[in-house]
Every structure is written in C-alpha cells, then in structure tokens.
Amino acid sequence: MKTQKHTARTKRFPQAFWIGVFTIAAAVVAVPMAGHGLWLQNSNALRKKQIADETEKLLQLATDLKSEVDKTSKDTLSINVIRKADAIEKLARDVKQKMKLSVGGS
C-alpha cells in the first residue's frame, strides 16, 4: 500500500518538483545558520564579561572578608563574616561553572 501512495505522489508531482522543494527547504534552514557564528561570538563575549565582572566582585568580597576577620578576636566570628564567606563560596562556584561553560566548543 505504501508503494501505491508513493507512486501516486510521484505521478502528481514530478521529481524536479521535489528537488526544488528540498532545495528551498535547505536554503530556509541555512539562512538562520549564517548568523550562528555571530551569535556564538556574542555569547562567548558576554560570558567572558560576566566572568570578569563576577571575578572583580569576588575579589572585593574577599578583601572585605579579610578586613572583617582581622577586626575580630581569634576566638569569635560574627554572623556577618560567615555570611560573607558563604556569599564568596556561592559566587566562586558560579564563576567556576561559567568558566566550564563553552558555547560552540571554544
């Protein structure tokens, strides 16, 4: 039964028609792919900027944490110090994850 449908389809539309349809479909798919390289470059540039910004923030948080730890006595830590340490840890994990992320295999 499948051969009858296929035969009926080819009788209605010649092979040249189907070649034209597939050529147009390939062109429609290829057009968005032309901008794909630019998209990858923009994504990677944005990711690098985010990493740089977050690394700067990480450095600032670490400097603040060190100054607060220096102010405390050797046996006590404030809640604020612990919160800053947690924020540094979370931000460091986020930066590490973004560094692992590679858009487009680069």
C-alpha positions in Angstrom: 0.0 0.0 0.0 2.9 2.4 0.7 4.2 1.9 -2.8 0.8 2.9 -4.2 0.8 6.2 -2.3 4.4 6.9 -3.3 3.6 6.2 -6.9 0.5 8.3 -6.8 2.6 11.2 -5.3 5.3 11.0 -7.9 2.7 10.9 -10.7 1.1 14.1 -9.4 4.4 15.9 -8.8 7.5 15.2 -10.9 10.9 14.5 -9.4 12.1 18.0 -10.4 9.4 19.5 -8.2 10.6 17.5 -5.1 14.2 18.5 -5.8 13.0 22.1 -5.9 11.1 21.7 -2.6 14.1 20.2 -0.8 16.4 22.9 -2.2 14.2 25.6 -0.9 13.9 23.8 2.5 17.7 23.6 2.7 18.0 27.3 1.9 15.4 28.2 4.6 17.4 26.2 7.1 20.7 27.6 6.0 19.8 31.3 6.4 19.5 31.3 10.2 22.7 29.2 10.4 24.6 32.1 8.7 24.2 34.2 11.8 25.1 31.4 14.1 28.8 32.3 14.2 28.0 35.8 15.2 25.6 34.5 17.9 28.4 32.3 19.3 30.9 35.2 19.3 28.4 37.4 21.1 27.5 34.6 23.7 31.2 34.0 24.4 32.0 37.7 24.7 29.0 38.1 27.1 30.1 35.1 29.2 33.7 36.5 29.4 32.4 39.9 30.5 30.2 38.2 33.2 33.2 36.2 34.4 35.4 39.3 34.6 32.7 41.3 36.5 32.0 38.5 38.9 35.7 37.9 39.5 36.0 41.6 40.4 33.2 41.3 42.8 34.7 38.1 44.2 38.0 40.0 44.8 36.1 42.8 46.6 34.2 40.4 48.8 37.4 38.5 49.7 39.1 41.8 50.6 36.1 42.9 52.8 36.1 39.5 54.4 39.8 39.6 55.3 39.4 43.1 56.8 36.5 41.9 58.9 38.3 38.8 60.1 41.3 40.9 61.0 39.0 43.1 63.2 37.5 40.1 65.1 39.2 38.3 68.0 40.9 35.0 67.5 38.1 33.0 69.2 35.0 34.7 67.7 33.5 35.2 64.3 30.5 37.4 63.6 27.4 36.3 61.7 28.4 38.9 59.0 31.8 37.2 58.5 30.0 33.8 58.0 27.5 35.4 55.6 30.3 37.0 53.5 32.2 33.7 53.4 29.0 31.9 52.2 28.5 34.7 49.5 32.1 34.2 48.4 31.7 30.5 48.1 28.5 30.8 46.1 30.0 33.4 43.7 33.1 31.3 43.3 31.0 28.3 42.3 29.1 30.4 39.8 32.3 31.8 38.3 33.7 28.2 38.0 30.6 27.0 36.3 30.7 29.8 33.8 34.3 29.1 33.1 33.4 25.4 32.3 30.6 26.5 30.0 31.8 26.7 26.5 29.4 27.9 23.8 30.3 26.5 20.4 33.2 24.3 21.5 35.7 27.1 22.0 
